């Protein structure tokens, strides 16, 4: 589990990067880079904003349960 969870949740909820940008305040270009895997070490603050906007558990919680 990792950054791919953001892309998966976006797809399941039918949220586009434009919508997520408006919801989270994170620039669309940053979201696109994170969702595509182009950014392999995004800022924690950006990830937390995305997770909050998507209504998912915290990124810290996800990282703590990686296998």
Buried (B, 14 or more C-beta within 10 A) or exposed (E): EEBEBBBEBBEEEEBEBEBBBEBBEBEBEBBBBBBEEEBEEBEEEBBBBBBBBBEBEEBEEBEEEEE
